[in-house]
């Protein structure tokens, strides 16, 4: 079944981003695009690094671009990979920070097969802001 027309701009942004992926170690190019509540689209690609923990996932790059432009709410995320892989746990947590349990996550493979999830399906018990509480006041020392 083809992607619905309302996802075509999101898909195209993810496709173009995937073409720019820097994945010399894994060979697993990923393109992602987020749509904000205001309808703006921001894309990202994975950027690997020889120091593997420093690599960036496409999903987090796309969310960071949206946040850096002043957006704080993600309505949907589309991820394009060779095989339709879902976002990693770290990316799911980042989407949870700026989305909601109902945030749509669409995963697409290069053949155009796709599946749609709600964030709460992929991350049923998200760690969220309410668990952190209010940061404590900095220590001023004793007098």
Secondary structure, DSSP 8 states (H G I E B T S, - for coil): ----GGGHHHHHHHHHHHHT-B-TTT----EEEEEETTS-EEEEE-B--SSGGG-B-HHHHHHHHHHHTT---EEEEEEEESS-----HHHHHHHHHHS-TT-EEEEEETTS-EEEEEHHHHSTT---HHHH-----------
